[in-house]
Amino acid sequence: MDMVRPADLEVIVIVSRRWETGRTEAFSDGVFAIATTLLVLDLAVPESALHNLWHGIADQWPRYLGYATSFLTIGVIWLGHHAIFSRLRYVNDRVMRLNLLLLMAGSCRSRSGSWHRRSATRTPSCSTVSRCS
């Protein structure tokens, strides 16, 4: 029976703490896909504008601008993510944690875009303005 040397154990431990990038990339692509899909849920034309659809869409331009901005931002993050992971063969737990932070920031961006779009299309009321006349 061969004896395992301590140096061999160290190599085995180091190798077991790294993984191929495939699952991480697949999970990340899924998160980016869901984040960009959620952006569409905020796009709507009011029922009162359905008789003149193009006019109704034009009235909602801040929402569509917010959608385009958020989509492009998430797209740029995804392109950078793809460029990084195409150069990696393996990931370790540190890369996995950093990847989760990046995904959290990207998915948060999709929701913050909806908050900005809603506030851009909302008219001020007495509850949002300090003084009402």
C-alpha positions, 0 to 999 in steps of 0.5 A: 500500500502506498503512503500518502505524503503530506504534500500530496494531501495539500494538492488534493485539498487545493484542487477540491476547493475549486470548481469548473465554471460551467455551473456558475456561468449557468446560474449567473445567466439565469439570474441575468435573464430573470432580472431583464425579464422583470424589467418588462413587467413595469411596461404598460399602457393605461387602459384609457389610452388603448384607443390610440395605442401609439399616443398611449405609448408615447405618454409613457416614454419615461418608463420606456426610457427607464427600461432601456437604461436598466436593460443596457446596464444589466447587459453591460454587466452581463457582457463583462461577466461573460468576458471574465468567465470566458478566461477562467477555467476554475472558480474557488469560493472567493470567486463564487462569493464575488459573483454572488455580490455582482448578481445581487447588484445586477438584480437590484438594478432591475428593481431600482429601475422600476422605482425610478420609472414609477416616480418619474411618471407620478404627479406630485400630490399633497402627501409628497409635496411639503406645501399645498396651496 
